């Protein structure tokens, strides 16, 4: 069996692996293994992702990694030619591009200071009753 200690440390230090998110989506409730170890051992056959912000399958194909021995997330972290997003980049872009998230309204409702990004605030603090625009009612949707 392959050991992943090198990749494990790189991924942990990057902050791009979401242990609880991964465990809820890709592991059995009774599985007591470490979620990152599970990911490193099973990502390819399970088509699992380390977080909502990164798809190893898409990255592997996009970068033409072929039979690269490194996990695509590790390759991504080590690739100095790739601009690294934050773990929120994908979600941020979705919210920033939609008319269903009104940054001004959200900022006013939650009395955000000018230096607080409403999208980041929403990602970090929102619950299902959070109001994000006049044209989208999350309570009715949920």
N, C-alpha and C positions, 0 to 999 in steps of 0.2 A: 504494500500500500504506500502511495506517495505521501510524503510529509509536506506540510504547507507552512512551516514556521516563518520562513522568509516573507512569503506573500501575506500571511496573517498579520505580521507586524506592520507591513507597509499599509495594508488596508485599514487597520485599526488607527494608525497615526493620521490617515487622510481624513477621517471623519465622514467618509462617504457611505459607510455601511450602517444601516439602521437595524440593529439586532432585534428589537421588539417587532418592528414592521415586518421583517423577514420571517420571524418565527410564526406570527399570526397567519401569514399567507402560504408558507411553504413547508411547515413542519407539523407533524402530528402533535396534538396536545400533550401526549404522554412521553414524547421524545425529550429526554433531558440533556441531549448533547448541546454543546455550544453552537449557537446559530451561525456564526461565521465559519466554523469548521464544517458544519453541515453544508453551507453554501459552497465552500471551496471543493468539497468532495462531490457535490451533486448538481451544481448549477447547469451543466451542459445537458445532462439527460433529463432534468426537470424543467429546463428553460426558465430557471428562476432568476430573479434580479436582486441586487443588494439593497435597493431602495427604489422609490418611485422615480427618482431622478436619473437612473442609469440602466440601460438595457445592454447586458453583455453580448447578447446575440446580435443586436443591431451594430454595436461598436465593432465586434469581431468581423462582421461582413463589410462594414464601411471602411475599416482600416486594412482589409484583406489580410487578416492575421493567420488564416489557414490553420496549420497545426502548431502554431506558436505554443510553447510549453507553459507560458504564463497565462493565468486567468485574465480575461479581457479587462477587468477592473484594475488589476495590478499593472497591466500594460498601459492602460490609460493614465494611471497615477504617475508612472515612471516616464511617460512620453513628455519630454520638455517642449515639444513643438505644438502641443495642444493647450489652448487657453482653458484653464480649469474653472468650471462654474462652481457656485456654492451648491450645497445639497438642495437648495430651493430653486435653482435656475429654471428647471422645466415648468414647475408649477407657477412660478413668478411670470414667466413668459405667457402662459395660458391666461392668467388673470389680467395681465397688462393688455392683452390683445382682444379681450372680450368686452362687449357693451354691458354685460351683466355684472360687472364690478365697477362701481362708481367711486373712484378714489376720493373725490371731494365730499360726497355724501357720507362715505364711511368715516372719513377723518372728522367730519362735523359731528356725527352721531356719537362717536367714541372720544370726542374732545382730544384728538391727537395733537401734539405739539408739531410745529412746522418741520422739525428735523426728523420726525418719525415717518418712515415709509409705510403708508397704509397697507400695501400688499404684504410686506414682511410682517407687520402687526397682525394682519388677518391670518396668515399662515401659522404664526406662532401661538395665537390666542383664540381663534374663532371656535365657536361651537355651532351646533346645528340651528340655533335660533338667531344667529348673527345676521343683521340686515346689511346687504352689500349694494343694493341699488333699488330704484323705484320700479324697475321692470322685472325684478326677480324676488320672490318671497320664499326664502329657504324653509320656513315653517310649513308652508303648503307643499313644497317639493318633498320634504322628508316625510 
